[in-house]
Amino acid sequence: MLEKYPEIKNMISDLYFGRNRRSLEPIMRPLHIHKKFIEACRAKNIPLNEYPFNTERLGIRALYRYLEKLSKQHFGRSATRYGHDAEQKAWNSGIGQQNRPATITPLQKVQFDAHRIDAIFGVKLLTPEGDEVLRILERFWILTVIDVATRNVLGYSVSLNKEYNASDVMICIRNCVIPHQKKC
């Protein structure tokens, strides 16, 4: 119906966004916009057997859905309905995607992640003297650096401490940068 009567469509958006000062109210409520909508339909001589006059509530639900759609399509302008602070916050924060550009190239962005493994393990370690020592572990950490774009693991390290520290992180990062050497 709004495509058939573009004047009514423009009037609704003007009243909703407060343009052209067609209303003295700073924020026109949807119920009042509906009244103006019905008045405009009568002024256009729309017959009583056509929409919106042939519905029980005179098209109020469809008008509410249209106003919600307008609000979502024009986020910044619809925020002005709720005052200067809301307008400022809407323009500064945006709607989401513009603030987080997509990562599209490999190695543009990496993530560090640490995974705690809680279990009881026995690990045989060699001392500098050449002796074997059995060490019981209740927890160890697997530290990884992952490329965000390709989801490849660039480097990893295992920390046998109860909590990992800065030197464990540096070892993990070093394993990302230095080429991998096969152990014989």
DRENTORPA-464702 format. One record per residue (C-alpha): chain; x, y, z. Coordinates in Angstrom, 3 decimals, decimal comma, always signed. Layout:
BEGIN
(pt "A" (X Y Z))
...
//
This chain:
BEGIN
(pt "A" (+0,000 +0,000 +0,000))
(pt "A" (+2,847 +2,385 +0,790))
(pt "A" (+4,266 +1,853 -2,725))
(pt "A" (+0,899 +2,897 -4,154))
(pt "A" (+0,786 +6,046 -1,982))
(pt "A" (+4,376 +7,346 -1,597))
(pt "A" (+3,099 +10,572 +0,033))
(pt "A" (+1,759 +8,548 +2,972))
(pt "A" (+5,039 +6,624 +3,185))
(pt "A" (+7,024 +9,889 +3,300))
(pt "A" (+4,651 +11,314 +5,906))
(pt "A" (+5,145 +8,268 +8,157))
(pt "A" (+8,943 +8,466 +7,973))
(pt "A" (+8,845 +12,255 +8,517))
(pt "A" (+6,699 +11,819 +11,615))
(pt "A" (+8,845 +8,953 +12,929))
(pt "A" (+12,163 +10,755 +12,468))
(pt "A" (+10,773 +14,213 +13,326))
(pt "A" (+11,659 +15,759 +9,947))
(pt "A" (+9,921 +18,825 +8,511))
(pt "A" (+8,420 +19,431 +11,954))
(pt "A" (+5,013 +18,079 +10,942))
(pt "A" (+4,410 +17,458 +14,625))
(pt "A" (+5,013 +19,558 +17,705))
(pt "A" (+5,943 +16,463 +19,739))
(pt "A" (+9,699 +15,799 +19,941))
(pt "A" (+9,099 +12,036 +19,777))
(pt "A" (+5,865 +11,040 +18,126))
(pt "A" (+4,540 +7,801 +19,536))
(pt "A" (+3,543 +5,028 +17,137))
(pt "A" (-0,095 +5,307 +18,249))
(pt "A" (-0,173 +8,984 +17,205))
(pt "A" (+1,592 +8,147 +13,945))
(pt "A" (-1,161 +5,579 +13,340))
(pt "A" (-3,825 +8,272 +13,863))
(pt "A" (-2,082 +10,534 +11,324))
(pt "A" (-1,787 +7,535 +8,979))
(pt "A" (-5,556 +6,909 +9,130))
(pt "A" (-6,245 +10,637 +8,592))
(pt "A" (-3,960 +10,617 +5,537))
(pt "A" (-5,720 +7,518 +4,175))
(pt "A" (-9,074 +9,266 +4,553))
(pt "A" (-7,668 +12,386 +2,874))
(pt "A" (-6,580 +10,230 -0,096))
(pt "A" (-10,178 +8,903 -0,332))
(pt "A" (-9,190 +5,265 +0,095))
(pt "A" (-12,437 +3,226 +0,025))
(pt "A" (-13,633 +1,480 +3,199))
(pt "A" (-13,335 -1,949 +1,569))
(pt "A" (-9,564 -1,522 +0,996))
(pt "A" (-6,604 -1,726 +3,334))
(pt "A" (-6,271 -0,393 +6,097))
(pt "A" (-10,020 +0,120 +6,607))
(pt "A" (-10,890 -3,523 +5,942))
(pt "A" (-8,872 -4,789 +8,950))
(pt "A" (-10,032 -4,996 +12,544))
(pt "A" (-7,343 -2,699 +14,015))
(pt "A" (-6,950 -0,491 +10,923))
(pt "A" (-3,444 -1,724 +10,076))
(pt "A" (-1,807 -0,775 +13,371))
(pt "A" (+0,272 -3,976 +13,619))
(pt "A" (+1,626 -3,582 +10,086))
(pt "A" (+2,470 +0,044 +10,846))
(pt "A" (+4,344 -1,008 +14,005))
(pt "A" (+6,319 -3,577 +11,974))
(pt "A" (+7,121 -0,919 +9,369))
(pt "A" (+8,320 +1,504 +12,069))
(pt "A" (+10,509 -1,250 +13,552))
(pt "A" (+11,959 -1,895 +10,096))
(pt "A" (+12,637 +1,844 +9,683))
(pt "A" (+14,355 +1,884 +13,058))
(pt "A" (+16,665 -0,992 +12,102))
(pt "A" (+17,455 +0,384 +8,648))
(pt "A" (+18,272 +3,881 +9,936))
(pt "A" (+19,882 +3,150 +13,297))
(pt "A" (+21,594 +6,524 +13,732))
(pt "A" (+18,565 +8,588 +12,769))
(pt "A" (+16,192 +6,559 +14,919))
(pt "A" (+18,499 +7,074 +17,915))
(pt "A" (+17,869 +10,833 +17,659))
(pt "A" (+14,311 +10,128 +18,781))
(pt "A" (+15,671 +9,370 +22,252))
(pt "A" (+17,754 +12,500 +22,769))
(pt "A" (+21,167 +13,936 +22,055))
(pt "A" (+23,046 +11,447 +24,275))
(pt "A" (+21,496 +8,458 +22,506))
(pt "A" (+22,290 +10,004 +19,127))
(pt "A" (+25,907 +10,596 +20,107))
(pt "A" (+26,344 +7,065 +21,451))
(pt "A" (+24,772 +5,571 +18,331))
(pt "A" (+27,062 +7,500 +15,991))
(pt "A" (+30,164 +6,722 +18,078))
(pt "A" (+29,497 +3,017 +18,532))
(pt "A" (+28,004 +2,159 +15,158))
(pt "A" (+26,084 -1,012 +14,434))
(pt "A" (+28,919 -3,481 +14,876))
(pt "A" (+30,572 -4,687 +11,692))
(pt "A" (+32,266 -1,405 +10,784))
(pt "A" (+34,198 -1,527 +14,048))
(pt "A" (+35,606 -5,002 +13,404))
(pt "A" (+37,117 -5,313 +9,924))
(pt "A" (+37,384 -8,850 +8,618))
(pt "A" (+40,734 -10,621 +8,802))
(pt "A" (+41,384 -11,864 +5,299))
(pt "A" (+45,122 -12,450 +4,904))
(pt "A" (+47,248 -15,072 +6,641))
(pt "A" (+49,464 -13,838 +9,484))
(pt "A" (+47,574 -10,528 +9,660))
(pt "A" (+46,292 -11,482 +13,098))
(pt "A" (+47,289 -14,290 +15,463))
(pt "A" (+45,874 -15,529 +18,750))
(pt "A" (+47,652 -16,952 +21,761))
(pt "A" (+45,813 -19,670 +23,622))
(pt "A" (+46,693 -21,819 +26,634))
(pt "A" (+44,974 -25,106 +27,424))
(pt "A" (+45,195 -26,573 +30,905))
(pt "A" (+45,249 -30,352 +31,159))
(pt "A" (+44,162 -31,621 +34,588))
(pt "A" (+45,173 -35,261 +35,001))
(pt "A" (+47,836 -37,289 +36,783))
(pt "A" (+50,811 -38,166 +34,584))
(pt "A" (+54,207 -39,666 +35,120))
(pt "A" (+56,982 -38,079 +33,050))
(pt "A" (+60,546 -39,399 +32,773))
(pt "A" (+63,055 -36,557 +32,622))
(pt "A" (+66,798 -36,708 +31,999))
(pt "A" (+68,990 -34,707 +34,365))
(pt "A" (+72,180 -32,976 +33,109))
(pt "A" (+74,143 -35,836 +34,694))
(pt "A" (+72,269 -38,366 +32,526))
(pt "A" (+70,064 -39,855 +35,249))
(pt "A" (+66,381 -40,575 +34,638))
(pt "A" (+63,959 -38,995 +37,103))
(pt "A" (+60,254 -39,836 +37,282))
(pt "A" (+58,158 -36,747 +37,946))
(pt "A" (+54,440 -36,956 +38,759))
(pt "A" (+52,374 -34,137 +37,206))
(pt "A" (+48,843 -33,187 +38,214))
(pt "A" (+48,544 -30,429 +35,654))
(pt "A" (+50,383 -29,203 +32,587))
(pt "A" (+49,730 -26,572 +29,925))
(pt "A" (+49,710 -26,696 +26,139))
(pt "A" (+50,409 -23,202 +24,784))
(pt "A" (+49,564 -22,411 +21,149))
(pt "A" (+49,726 -19,503 +18,726))
(pt "A" (+47,049 -19,746 +16,017))
(pt "A" (+46,636 -17,792 +12,765))
(pt "A" (+43,129 -16,277 +12,764))
(pt "A" (+42,601 -16,315 +8,980))
(pt "A" (+43,681 -19,908 +8,289))
(pt "A" (+43,198 -21,396 +11,803))
(pt "A" (+46,650 -23,043 +11,496))
(pt "A" (+48,766 -23,620 +14,580))
(pt "A" (+51,909 -21,558 +14,028))
(pt "A" (+53,734 -22,735 +17,118))
(pt "A" (+53,236 -24,534 +20,394))
(pt "A" (+54,998 -25,435 +23,592))
(pt "A" (+54,284 -27,559 +26,637))
(pt "A" (+54,718 -26,171 +30,137))
(pt "A" (+55,118 -28,722 +32,918))
(pt "A" (+54,537 -26,122 +35,652))
(pt "A" (+51,266 -25,822 +37,581))
(pt "A" (+50,774 -22,358 +36,004))
(pt "A" (+52,428 -21,050 +32,849))
(pt "A" (+54,527 -17,880 +33,009))
(pt "A" (+56,071 -15,277 +30,694))
(pt "A" (+59,052 -17,455 +29,780))
(pt "A" (+56,686 -20,248 +28,665))
(pt "A" (+54,850 -17,755 +26,446))
(pt "A" (+58,152 -16,535 +24,978))
(pt "A" (+59,190 -20,128 +24,193))
(pt "A" (+55,866 -20,622 +22,392))
(pt "A" (+56,337 -17,420 +20,373))
(pt "A" (+59,942 -18,405 +19,564))
(pt "A" (+58,624 -21,726 +18,222))
(pt "A" (+56,372 -19,721 +15,858))
(pt "A" (+59,212 -17,665 +14,419))
(pt "A" (+62,109 -20,125 +14,263))
(pt "A" (+61,823 -22,848 +11,579))
(pt "A" (+60,992 -26,282 +12,937))
(pt "A" (+63,900 -28,732 +13,273))
(pt "A" (+63,137 -32,451 +13,070))
(pt "A" (+64,363 -34,386 +16,085))
(pt "A" (+66,263 -37,556 +15,252))
//
